[in-house]
Amino acid sequence: MQVRKVGAVAVGALATVAAIGAPAAAAPGLATQHGDASVTTATATTGAAKALDKVGEPFFQPLITIGTGSSINAAAWQICGSNAVAGPGAVVTSGTPHTQLGDCTNANVRLKQDTGPGVISILDDTSVNALPWQVCGSNVVAGVGLQAAVNSPATVVGDCDNANTQITDGKNLGGPNSLVSLLSGSVVNAAAWQVCGSTAVMGLGVSAGFDSPTTVTGTCRDSNNKISVREPQADIPLLSNVVLDVLPLQVCEQDSLISLVGLSPAINSPANVLGGCVPPHAIYE
């Protein structure tokens, strides 16, 4: 365990200043000894100020850090080069191709673990993604409703990337370590859903394609996460440098009749992803 200095200030009858790795010393001030020897008191106005000045020397270390250097996304939705309903409703397209020249990227995060952590570190250098949904080069109902594409191909000339996170190892530069870290340097994804080069329902309803092929010339990646494990993390690391991926879903290069909760007939509407499908996964290095 690394040596760290922590100032402790008590207000009232007794005040002391303690340093981990150094002997405890009574704070300077006025002392009064009662004749019955039952109580000894010390005032610590000057001592408290000095203690606060010395917290974390030679590197200042806060007592608690929460969410420092972190990223939070909520309901980041993207419809790119697609025929789609996002929410409740109906969409019918006829003779209207949708083409995206270039990549489609949604809720992708890159963080560096270079935050000076507190004695207690909570959600520092962490990525939180709640409901990141991507519809890319597809015919989709993303919600509740009806989608019908007639002679309206959906094409993305590029890659489709959704909720991919990379957390790199930023050196601590010799600063103090945390005593306890909770979910720091981590990835938390909830319902990272991607429909890529497909005809599908990701909700409730009917999504139909008639002479409307879905094509992605690149690669489809959903919730691909990579963490460079920080050394040292903390004396007591709790769920730090981990990936928590809850209910990820990737529908890639599919044109089946039955979708998640609904029907997705694709008539003369082939699904093509030329660069392949990379499903949700985690890599630690």
N, C-alpha and C positions, 0 to 999 in steps of 0.2 A: 504493500500500500504506500503510495507516495505521501510525503509529508506536505500537509497543507495547513495554513494558519487560518483560524476562524475566531472572530471576536464574539464574545458572549457578553451581553450587557443585561444586568438585572437592575430593576428600578425598585427601590424599597430599602429594607433593612440591611441586606447583604448584597455586595456586588463583587464579582471576581472576573478576571480575564484569563482565559485558558488558551493555550496553543498546543495543538496536537504535535507531538514530537518535541515539546519544550515543557519545562516545569511550570506549574501553575503559579501565578504571582498575585498577591493581593493588590487591589487597585489603590493607588495613592489617594490620600484624602484625610479628612479629620476622623479620628477614632475616639470613642468615649467608652471607658470601662466603668460599669456599674459596680457599686460596692458589694452587691450580692453575687457578682460574677455569673449572673444568669444569662445576660445578653451582651453581645459585642456587636456594635454597628459600625458601618463605614459608609461614607458618602462617596459616590463615584462619578461625579460630573466630569472632572478632568480626565480620570482614567477611562471613562466610556468614550470620550472623544478620541483619545489616543488609540483605543482598541479598534474603533471604526477606521481610523487612518491606516491601520496595519492589516486589515483584512486582506488575505490573499497575497501578501508580499512574497516574492518579488513580482508575481502576476496577480492582478486583481481577479478574484473569483466570486461571482454573485452567489447568494445563498440558493436561489431557485431561478431556473430559466425554463420558460414554457413556450414552445412553438417558435423558437428563434431559428432563423435561416430555413424555415419550412415553407411548403406550398400546400394550399388547400383549394381544391376544385369541387364545385357542387353542381350536378346536373349539366355538365358540359356535353352538349349534343351537337352533332355535325351531320348534315346531309350533303353529300358531295357526288356530283355526277350521277344522280339517281332520280327515280320516280318514287316518291314516298309521301306518306302521311305521318306527321310528327304530332301526336296528340289525338284528340277526337276529330273525326271528319271523313271526307271522301275526296279523292283526287282521281280524275280520269284524263289521261293524256293520249292524243292521237296524232301520229305523224310528227311527233316532237322529240327528236333525239336529244339526250343530255350527255354532253361530252366534257370531261375535265382533262385539260392538257397539263399534266404535272401531278405532284403528290398531294394526297389528302392526309392531313395530320390533325389529331384531336387529343387534347389533354395529355400530351407527352411532357415529361418533366425530367430535368437533369439538375441534380443538387451536388454540392461539394461539402463534405464534412469538415468545415473549417470554423465552426462556431466555438467560441470559448465557453464550455459548458459550466453550469452552476454545480454547487455541491449536490443539489438534486436537479437532474436534467429530465424534462418531460417533453416528448414530441419535438425535440430539437433536430434540425436537419432531416426532417421527415416529410414524405409526400403522402397526402391524403386525397384520394379521388373517390367521390361519391356519385354514382350513376353516370359515368362517362359512356355515352352511346355514340356509335358511329355507323352511318349507312353510307356505303361506298360502292359506286358502280353497281347498284342493285335496284330491284323493285320491291318495296317494303311497306308494310304497315307497322309503324313504330308508335304504338298507342292503341287506340280503338277506332276501327273504321274500315273503309274500303279503298283499295288502290287498284286501278286498272290501267295498264299500259298497252296501247295498241300501236303497233308499228313505231315504237318509241324506244330504241335501244339505249341502254345506260352504259357508258364507257368511261373508264378512268385510265389515262395513259400515264401510268406511274404507280407508286406504292400507296398503300392504305395503312396508316399507323394510328392505333388507338390505345391510350392509357399505358404507354410504355414508359418505364422509369429507370433512370440510371443514377445511382448514388455513388460518387467517387470518394476515395480516401484522401481527405485533406489533412495534412499533418498537423499535429497538435502543437508543434513548435516548442515542446518542452514545458508547456503550461500545466496547471494542476489538473488532475483527473477528477471525475465525478465520484462521489460516494455511491449514489444510486442513480441509475438511468432507466427510464420507462419509455419504451417505444421511440427511442431516439435513433436517428440514422436508419429509419425503417420505411417500408412501403405498405400503405393500407389502401387497398382497392375494394370497393363494394359495387357489385353488379356492373362490371366492365363488359359491355356487350358490343359486339361488332357483327354486322352483316356485310359481307364483302363478295362482290361478283355473284350475287344470288337473287332468287325470288323467294321471299320469306315473310313471315309474320313474327314480329317480336313484341307481342302484346295480344290483342284479341281482334279478329276480323278476317278479311279475305284480301289477299294480294294476288292479282292475276297478271300474267304477261302473255300477250298475243303478238307473235312476230316481233318480240322485243328482247333480244339477247342481252345478257349482262356480262360485261367483260372488264377485267382488270389486267393490264399488261405487266404489272409489277408484282410485288409480294404483299400479302395481307398479314399484319402482325397485331395481335390483341393481347394486352397486359403482359408484355415481355419485360421482365424486371431483372436488373443486375445490381448487386451491391458489392462494393469493395469493403470488406470488413475492417472496421477501424480498430487499431491496436494502440493502447488498451481502450476498451469501451468505458468501463467503470469498475469500481470494486464490486458492485452488485448490479449487473446488467439484467434488466427484466424486459424481455421481448424487444431488445435493441438489436439493430442490424438484422432484422428479419423481414420477410414478406408475408403479409396477411392478405390473401386474395379470396374474397367472399363472393360466391356465385358468379364467376366469370363465364361468359358464353361467347363462342365464335361460330357463326354460320358462314361457311366459306365454300364457294363453288358448288352450291346446292340449288336444285330446282325440283325438289320432291313435292308431291301433292299435299302432304301433311306437314305443317310447320309447328312452331312451338305451341300456340293455342289458336288454331285457325286453319284455313285452307290457303294453299299457295300454288294454284295450277299455273304451269308454265307451258304454253302451247307454242311449239316452234320458237322457243326462247331459251336456247342453251346457256348454261352458266360456265364461264371460263375465267380462270385465274392462272395466268401464264407463269408467274413467279413463285407460285406455291403458297401454302397456308401455314403460318407459324402460330400455333395455339398458345394460350396462357402458360407461362412457366417462370421459374426463378433460377437465377445463377448467382452463386456466391464465390468470391475470389479473394 
